[in-house]
């Protein structure tokens, strides 16, 4: 790189021209080269654009393929689950993390088996004890096991709806697993009304067992309560997601808030954190909640000293993987695409209180409206794979150009209304006043 | 919100528990509520998480649908272009911006019409005067016009390859249009060797005309030269993209650099800026180049006081739309998906030296390897639509959940090699040492 010194291009002089002479401390007669061809590993001591500064300050590498928290996602259809020909009477969704025990993988999930498909949240008043409103109404928590992660055997109900008036009597959904001091804990959304009557309102309850095969004992109490009136999480504690950190239970959750009926969508979604010394509580909500400003369902895993999070679907920072070294202060680590919805990854060190998190390579997620037909509305579980693990180096997961077909793009086409607007706009250009 | 004062939840006390008491100036006996249910429009005077601070500091709205620089993209197949049944002998790619003149839209683009499909960059030594290496080798600049933006009539060659040794004798590609003081200027990549022999090396040349219908006079000189040896843009000045700002020509371009043959992909791509008082130069490269740290082809448009840019495909900030109020300091304005490649938008105020840019709603982009078959390698032009205009409010463009089908996801499946790795990893878990 010694050739650089020979260049006669004066950076200092140019900075004067561009009115940014204060950005350079060099003598104006010193020739300064343009940014080098080989990108320096360390932030160079020269004026840098705002964007190039981010290369050094915000990311572990400027190359996505060298960034440990960048990945593509690949999907595989699961074997072993029956959906009654996808007629809407059976749904499986919102899987827990996957754990490995007794020589097999375990996953828990929301399962609805009802005589008819859901009527829909907007018609929740028509829901009965056997007719569901939402896809996750009148559901129980089931579980399944697998030797290979692709073919699963449904083992039946783990946690049924408890009798009224216990929390969850209407539906128990969206569970996640904690292993703590040799015991197993399932946290779940505990509905006490059909979703859609007022919103999607619920707190979180918990059941526990000595074995992942159960039997499960419900605590029959609310373990993560809704916030007080006027607080961001007053209506919903969704997607409880426990990890172990710093000798405590760190449980992340999502809430829907800022409801403004005049807007579409009417609500925003963010994630909070609640911390406990004991799996049955009390949980203390973090004073800086919400700690993630976008996203939908919760998916997190220990990574190095900190925790990484999937931020999917909603909010300005959707389609990102974020990282918080202190488990609270989340920043964007990478921008990704085709993220799994409601992912429950296999997190080998979820409960080991690691200070050197390894990351993940796969898990179970779901597709909602899997039939692409609301008259057969149901969800299906799927497997996703990725490379977010420090133990794996899979270049096939690190490509950053998805060459999707023209046909795929044309399916994302203009509506008739949009086509009309376009025609109108072109007509405007032809008016004499618009001609230049 | 007066109820909030009644809450007994003490934020100050909690901050002490969490070791962050310095974050609060309130008396520890003062009850402090959690974050409010209705998100304050202005940044509230209370401790906020890093992520929620970004809501206020980094984005114009926390709701993507209210963010002027957030959009979905929709695609429509163009009528009027023949591709010889997609056999690889005709390609159209890298469209210019679209302009409106003489009662119709104009677009210029790279067009290759060769007796055979490209041999590929890795076999560039086999290229001849009639056998192309890359898809854009042995190309000329064609143009087409349209009354509605959907059906186009190809008008033929605008700028042909000039005779050797003029810049571009091997191929003229990836053009863009400038309208300046009543004249028209086409900037383009001027190849003097088959792409793939050493890389994708070229400078930028220019032709000019009194009418968008030509005839075009080539300046027959390099107008944006490659950087000096050792500089980031020493090999490639790609995708020249002129706009008018501050009474000058602001021409953005892309370069490939940091070539490290041991890596895949071997190069990184960023964008620079060159500024001129005269369309034929001289252009002065900005001393803070590169000004965009990711991306592939250049697509920009005036927006309010500043300029917005598509950052597609490559780099850590791919899949974003960025904004620079000063036309240099780019920051992420939104995270988007299914972005158009090599987009040439219709930018009504591209050349008006506006200080109040309106934005864009549509343009022409391309699909590479459109046949999804390298033996018929060619590219096709397509139309994209979006809502990045302050004159349009199209809620159908602002959705933030694309419910792509399970079948689509399963096409993004595991390779055989990946499946083998997964099997191996599960086997590892079954070893006695891995059992807990």
Contacts between the chains, C-beta under 8 A, distances in Angstrom:
chain1	res1	chain2	res2	distance
A	1	B	230	6.0
A	3	B	229	5.5
A	3	B	230	4.9
A	4	B	230	4.8
A	4	B	231	7.9
A	7	B	228	5.2
A	7	B	230	7.5
A	7	B	231	7.4
A	9	B	228	6.9
A	11	B	287	5.1
A	14	B	284	7.1
A	14	B	286	7.9
A	14	B	287	4.1
A	15	B	287	5.4
A	17	B	284	7.4
A	18	B	286	6.9
A	18	B	287	6.3
A	18	B	288	8.0
A	20	B	287	7.6
A	20	B	288	7.7
A	32	B	287	7.9
A	33	B	228	7.2
A	33	B	230	6.6
A	33	B	231	6.0
A	34	B	227	5.5
A	34	B	228	7.5
A	34	B	231	4.1
A	34	B	232	6.0
A	34	B	233	7.1
A	34	B	285	6.7
A	34	B	287	7.7
A	34	B	289	6.2
A	35	B	231	7.1
A	35	B	232	4.4
A	35	B	289	6.1
A	35	B	290	6.2
A	36	B	230	6.1
A	36	B	231	6.9
A	36	B	232	6.4
A	37	B	227	7.8
A	37	B	230	5.5
A	37	B	231	6.1
A	37	B	232	5.5
A	37	B	234	5.5
A	37	B	235	7.9
A	37	B	257	5.1
A	37	B	258	6.9
A	37	B	259	7.9
A	38	B	257	7.8
A	38	B	258	5.7
A	38	B	260	7.9
A	39	B	232	8.0
A	39	B	257	7.4
A	39	B	258	4.4
A	39	B	268	6.6
A	47	B	287	6.7
A	47	B	288	5.9
A	48	B	288	6.6
A	49	B	288	4.1
A	49	B	289	7.1
A	49	B	290	6.5
A	49	B	291	4.6
A	49	B	293	7.7
A	49	B	328	6.5
A	49	B	329	6.6
A	49	B	330	7.4
A	50	B	291	8.0
A	50	B	324	7.8
A	50	B	328	7.7
A	50	B	329	3.9
A	50	B	330	6.3
A	50	B	331	6.4
A	51	B	270	7.8
A	51	B	290	7.1
A	51	B	291	6.0
A	51	B	292	5.3
A	51	B	293	4.0
A	51	B	294	8.0
A	51	B	317	7.6
A	51	B	322	7.6
A	51	B	329	7.6
A	51	B	330	4.8
A	51	B	331	7.8
A	52	B	270	7.6
A	52	B	288	7.7
A	52	B	290	6.0
A	52	B	291	7.9
A	52	B	293	5.4
A	54	B	293	6.1
A	54	B	317	7.5
A	55	B	293	4.9
A	55	B	316	7.2
A	58	B	316	7.7
A	59	B	316	4.7
A	61	B	316	7.8
A	62	B	268	6.1
A	62	B	293	6.9
A	62	B	315	6.8
A	62	B	316	6.1
A	63	B	263	7.1
A	63	B	268	6.3
A	63	B	316	7.9
A	64	B	314	7.8
A	64	B	315	6.9
A	64	B	316	5.8
A	64	B	318	7.3
A	65	B	263	7.5
A	65	B	264	7.1
A	65	B	265	7.4
A	66	B	263	7.8
A	67	B	316	6.7
A	70	B	316	7.5
A	72	B	412	7.4
A	73	B	412	7.0
A	74	B	412	5.2
A	74	B	413	5.7
A	74	B	414	5.2
A	74	B	418	7.2
A	75	B	406	7.8
A	75	B	409	3.9
A	75	B	410	5.5
A	75	B	412	5.7
A	75	B	413	6.5
A	76	B	410	7.0
A	76	B	413	5.9
A	76	B	414	5.9
A	77	B	406	7.3
A	77	B	410	5.6
A	100	B	429	5.1
A	101	B	436	7.5
A	103	B	430	5.9
A	103	B	435	7.8
A	105	B	426	7.9
A	147	B	426	7.6
A	148	B	422	8.0
A	148	B	423	6.9
A	148	B	426	5.7
A	149	B	422	6.9
A	149	B	426	6.3
A	227	B	34	5.5
A	227	B	37	7.9
A	228	B	7	5.1
A	228	B	9	6.6
A	228	B	33	7.2
A	228	B	34	7.5
A	229	B	3	5.3
A	230	B	1	5.9
A	230	B	3	4.9
A	230	B	4	4.7
A	230	B	7	7.4
A	230	B	33	6.5
A	230	B	36	6.2
A	230	B	37	5.6
A	231	B	4	7.8
A	231	B	7	7.4
A	231	B	9	8.0
A	231	B	33	5.9
A	231	B	34	4.1
A	231	B	35	7.0
A	231	B	36	6.9
A	231	B	37	6.1
A	232	B	34	6.0
A	232	B	35	4.4
A	232	B	36	6.3
A	232	B	37	5.5
A	233	B	34	7.1
A	234	B	37	5.5
A	235	B	37	7.9
A	257	B	37	5.1
A	257	B	38	7.8
A	257	B	39	7.4
A	258	B	37	6.9
A	258	B	38	5.7
A	258	B	39	4.4
A	259	B	37	7.9
A	260	B	38	8.0
A	263	B	63	7.1
A	263	B	65	7.5
A	263	B	66	7.9
A	264	B	65	7.1
A	264	B	395	6.4
A	265	B	65	7.4
A	268	B	39	6.6
A	268	B	62	6.1
A	268	B	63	6.4
A	270	B	51	7.8
A	270	B	52	7.6
A	284	B	14	7.1
A	284	B	17	7.3
A	285	B	34	6.7
A	286	B	14	8.0
A	286	B	18	7.0
A	287	B	11	5.1
A	287	B	14	4.1
A	287	B	15	5.4
A	287	B	18	6.3
A	287	B	20	7.6
A	287	B	32	7.9
A	287	B	34	7.6
A	287	B	47	6.6
A	288	B	20	7.7
A	288	B	47	5.9
A	288	B	48	6.7
A	288	B	49	4.2
A	288	B	52	7.7
A	289	B	34	6.2
A	289	B	35	6.0
A	289	B	49	7.1
A	290	B	35	6.2
A	290	B	49	6.5
A	290	B	51	7.1
A	290	B	52	6.0
A	291	B	49	4.6
A	291	B	50	8.0
A	291	B	51	6.0
A	291	B	52	7.9
A	292	B	51	5.3
A	293	B	49	7.7
A	293	B	51	4.0
A	293	B	52	5.4
A	293	B	54	6.1
A	293	B	55	4.9
A	293	B	62	6.9
A	294	B	51	8.0
A	313	B	400	6.7
A	313	B	401	5.0
A	314	B	64	7.8
A	314	B	400	5.8
A	314	B	401	6.9
A	315	B	62	6.8
A	315	B	64	6.9
A	315	B	400	7.7
A	316	B	55	7.2
A	316	B	58	7.8
A	316	B	59	4.7
A	316	B	61	7.8
A	316	B	62	6.1
A	316	B	63	7.9
A	316	B	64	5.8
A	316	B	67	6.7
A	316	B	70	7.5
A	316	B	334	6.7
A	316	B	335	7.1
A	317	B	51	7.6
A	317	B	54	7.5
A	317	B	335	6.5
A	318	B	64	7.3
A	318	B	335	6.4
A	318	B	400	6.1
A	319	B	319	6.8
A	319	B	335	5.2
A	319	B	337	6.3
A	320	B	335	6.6
A	322	B	51	7.6
A	324	B	50	7.8
A	328	B	49	6.5
A	328	B	50	7.7
A	329	B	49	6.6
A	329	B	50	3.9
A	329	B	51	7.6
A	330	B	49	7.4
A	330	B	50	6.3
A	330	B	51	4.8
A	331	B	50	6.4
A	331	B	51	7.8
A	334	B	316	6.7
A	335	B	316	7.1
A	335	B	317	6.6
A	335	B	318	6.4
A	335	B	319	5.2
A	335	B	320	6.6
A	335	B	335	5.8
A	337	B	319	6.3
A	337	B	337	5.6
A	338	B	404	7.6
A	338	B	409	7.0
A	338	B	412	6.4
A	361	B	422	7.7
A	361	B	425	7.1
A	362	B	422	6.8
A	367	B	405	7.7
A	367	B	406	4.6
A	367	B	409	7.0
A	368	B	403	6.8
A	369	B	403	6.0
A	370	B	406	5.5
A	372	B	403	7.8
A	372	B	405	5.6
A	380	B	406	6.6
A	382	B	406	6.7
A	382	B	409	6.9
A	385	B	414	5.7
A	385	B	418	6.6
A	385	B	422	6.9
A	392	B	421	7.3
A	394	B	418	6.5
A	394	B	421	6.9
A	395	B	264	6.3
A	396	B	415	5.7
A	396	B	417	7.1
A	396	B	418	6.0
A	397	B	418	7.7
A	400	B	313	6.7
A	400	B	314	5.8
A	400	B	315	7.7
A	400	B	318	6.1
A	401	B	313	5.1
A	401	B	314	7.0
A	402	B	412	7.7
A	403	B	368	6.8
A	403	B	369	6.0
A	403	B	372	7.8
A	404	B	338	7.5
A	405	B	367	7.7
A	405	B	372	5.6
A	406	B	75	7.7
A	406	B	77	7.2
A	406	B	367	4.7
A	406	B	370	5.5
A	406	B	380	6.6
A	406	B	382	6.7
A	408	B	408	7.0
A	409	B	75	3.9
A	409	B	338	7.0
A	409	B	367	7.0
A	409	B	382	6.9
A	410	B	75	5.5
A	410	B	76	7.1
A	410	B	77	5.6
A	412	B	72	7.4
A	412	B	73	7.0
A	412	B	74	5.2
A	412	B	75	5.7
A	412	B	338	6.3
A	412	B	402	7.7
A	413	B	74	5.7
A	413	B	75	6.5
A	413	B	76	6.0
A	414	B	74	5.2
A	414	B	76	5.9
A	414	B	385	5.7
A	415	B	396	5.7
A	417	B	396	7.1
A	418	B	74	7.2
A	418	B	385	6.6
A	418	B	394	6.5
A	418	B	396	6.1
A	418	B	397	7.7
A	421	B	392	7.3
A	421	B	394	6.9
A	422	B	148	8.0
A	422	B	149	6.9
A	422	B	361	7.7
A	422	B	362	6.8
A	422	B	385	6.9
A	423	B	148	6.9
A	425	B	361	7.1
A	426	B	105	8.0
A	426	B	147	7.6
A	426	B	148	5.7
A	426	B	149	6.3
A	429	B	100	5.1
A	430	B	103	6.0
A	435	B	103	7.9
A	436	B	101	7.6
